[in-house]
Amino acid sequence: MKIIPGYVELVEILMACGFADRKSCFEAVSHDLGLDFEPGRELREFLDQVNSSENWSIRMAVDVFSEIKDSVIFFCDFPDEPGREIPLEDSIESLASKFEDRARCVVASIMLNNLNLSQEDACKTLEGDFSIVSEAVEKAEDLSENTTWFITQLIKFPRQSKEILLFALSELKKYYEQSGLRKRNRDKVVERLKLFKAEEYEEVAEDFLEFYGIKAREDLPLHLLFQNTLKYSGLKFSSVCNTQLIIFSEHFKQIEEIMNSVITDNTLRLFLRNLSDQTKMQILKAISDDSKYVDELSKIVGLSKATVSYHLSTLAELALVTSRKDHRRVYFSLNKERLEKILRRLEMLYDEGES
């Protein structure tokens, strides 16, 4: 498998907008994973401009980027050679000229990854059977009205969606430059790209995929995209339309420590921190015997699907849960092998204390 590290500036805007609408979520995830995150002056200024905008197109784009960024990422261009940078202007120009193809990939990803449709249903929708996705959108309780509207428009009226999205991106680009966030991000990521060697990229990718049990396609290149806006990117692996990618934050080395097969003291601390959370403990107990999907877990713990999904995301980052897709549902299970390693580490500490 060919590893292609690179930098796509549009990814930074997607990440920043995600923080704009889900600040409390990112703060919570950063806490759970030990990533104390305090946004810098440039990010604050960008967010202030975004949140103060009364333009509906911008508000809609922010909701969409925040809620389904693992799918809208496929509006981007991706590097075809290691170390290549794709400026924001190039991504917007390319999107304008190739919108129909990009929209088709985004729709496919939304149906497979966000609405949990089967591959068969996704193909039917792309062929013109919109009843399937309409029903799925109505049941997507964790998506805002803006996002569900955009999904429907993207499928039925791609030309109108194109105009709205390109306008929003042009305005967000202005905020991105005026805030100074563009210069700060680019300078840091370009420097980071120069420091890594090809074998290091391969090692990071292999460890990442193995730790999370991800089966990447060997016949396709794997894009490693760096971003600097957030310490926690909120997007591990995504694949559609013969494209697969991983997005890393500046703290991927800290996440790499969590991925280490040897349970370090810090990993143990993060495990105990998350285990002390009542909701996470309820979820782990609920999936200890049988796999369950989000709706079931939501009823068990008495919280919204969006809240349960957040907790599952954190537990997945620590590899305490695994997932599998079955038609329209994603089932979550307890990763007993990972839990056994952590418990053995606790036993070692106990034995050391006894001696």
Beta strands, then each sheet from edge to edge (+ up, - down):
strand 1: 3-8
strand 2: 84-86
strand 3: 222-226
strand 4: 237-240
strand 5: 243-248
strand 6: 292-293
strand 7: 321-326
strand 8: 329-334
sheet 1: 2+ 1+ 3+ 5+ 4-
sheet 2: 6+ 8- 7+
end
